[in-house]
């Protein structure tokens, strides 16, 4: 008589576990098509800046000699002056210098100095990113100008 009771109980447990296993199937992954929009998908700014730095540093022509000559001996060109930026951050940066009829990107390594000769008596937008800190400044430059950027 006991075996008659155990048999249905055992059958119930086995069938119940099989049924539960049957319902635990996973759905097939849903393939999502990318949404195309007018916005640009960009990499994180610090990574983008590092990529831009690496690319630009391969082709950049330094103006260090002209800047040093201008600082030590006075400029040969009375219409130009030096702009010197020291990178005190933990990351490489690309400094963008833009003014009237002037645009230049200057790669500056960690702990290094970037320098360019710019036309005098103009407003310049100086911008860049050091690590995750944005540097942006508008400056009227009429004489040698030096600044430091840190994150």
Secondary structure, DSSP 4 states (H G I P E B T S, - for coil): -HHHHHHHHHHHHHHHHHHHHHHTPPPPPPPPPPPP-SSPP---HHHHHHHHHHHHHHH----HHHHHHHHHH--SSTTEEEEEEEE-SSS-EEEEEEETTEEEEEEE-TT-EEEEEEESSEEEEEEEEETTEEEEEEEEESS-EEEEE--
